[in-house]
Amino acid sequence: MTDGRSRQVSLVGAVVAVVTIAGGTAAGLAIVPTVGSYLGMLLGGFLTGVTVEDRPVVESGLAAALAAIGVLWAGAFVGNGAVEAVTALGSVAPTALLTSTLLSFAVGGFGAHLGDDLQDGLTTPVETPPTGRATTGSTPVTPTEATATDEADTRSGPVEAESDRAGRGEPRESPERERAESESENLELERE
């Protein structure tokens, strides 16, 4: 996954992440009050991953962590002043604040990862498979070679006609059993 180059945080990616994740968080809280902020962070991170060329996972994670702290601060700010909001933020249990911030970072980064994967999938050209059939670990076989090999395989084994079996009084095999035996023979030939 890594190509050995060190990756630096992009300023443009960070600005796009802050704008999309803040908007997604606000919209998510307006639509689904309980978990809307996390859904909005996921959607904002996804949009960041789709729009930013470089992989913006760190930028989206940091923007989501800032959005989580912003939501806690804004909740305390409503009806009070800025000083009371900062005091209220300080009264939140450190483990709850850390958990919320880390979860927000993960959700934002995951959304950016999904968006980046979608962008890569939509922009990367699809390779055409080689013609012929190939098994795992073998080289592809051209269609003419495959036909010649198949014909040689069918001629190499002893062929017993239905009339020979009927003449000896042997019961006729069911088509399903014949098909299963044929498939097992093909598997044995592929292994060789």
Residue pairs with C-beta under 8 A, 6 or more apart in sequence:
7 54
7 55
7 58
9 58
9 59
9 62
10 52
10 54
10 56
10 59
12 52
13 48
13 52
13 54
13 56
13 59
14 56
14 59
14 62
14 63
16 48
16 51
16 52
16 56
16 59
17 44
17 45
17 48
17 52
17 56
17 59
17 60
17 62
17 63
17 108
17 112
18 63
18 66
20 44
20 45
20 47
20 48
20 51
20 63
21 40
21 41
21 44
21 45
21 48
21 60
21 63
21 64
21 67
21 108
22 44
22 63
22 67
22 70
23 40
23 44
24 39
24 40
24 41
24 42
24 43
24 44
24 45
24 47
25 36
25 37
25 40
25 41
25 44
25 64
25 67
25 68
25 70
25 71
26 40
27 36
27 40
27 43
28 35
28 36
28 37
28 38
28 39
28 40
28 41
28 43
29 36
29 37
29 40
29 71
30 36
32 39
37 67
37 68
37 71
37 104
38 103
38 104
38 107
41 64
41 67
41 68
41 104
41 107
41 108
41 111
42 107
42 108
42 110
42 111
43 111
44 60
44 63
44 64
44 67
44 108
44 111
45 60
45 61
45 63
45 64
45 107
45 108
45 109
45 110
45 111
45 112
45 113
45 114
45 115
46 111
46 112
46 114
46 115
46 118
47 111
47 115
48 56
48 59
48 60
48 63
48 111
48 112
48 115
49 55
49 56
49 57
49 60
49 111
49 112
49 113
49 114
49 115
49 116
49 117
49 118
49 119
50 115
50 116
50 118
50 119
51 115
52 59
52 112
52 116
55 112
55 113
55 116
56 112
56 116
57 109
57 112
57 113
57 116
58 109
59 112
60 108
60 109
60 111
60 112
61 105
61 106
61 108
61 109
61 112
62 105
62 108
63 108
64 104
64 105
64 107
64 108
64 109
64 111
65 101
65 102
65 104
65 105
65 108
67 104
67 108
68 100
68 101
68 103
68 104
69 89
69 97
69 101
72 89
72 92
72 97
72 100
73 85
73 86
73 89
74 85
76 84
76 85
76 87
76 88
76 89
77 84
77 85
80 88
89 97
130 140
131 140
131 142
131 143
132 140
132 141
132 142
132 143
132 145
132 146
133 140
133 141
133 146
134 140
134 141
135 190
141 149
153 189
157 185
162 172
165 171
165 172
166 172
173 181
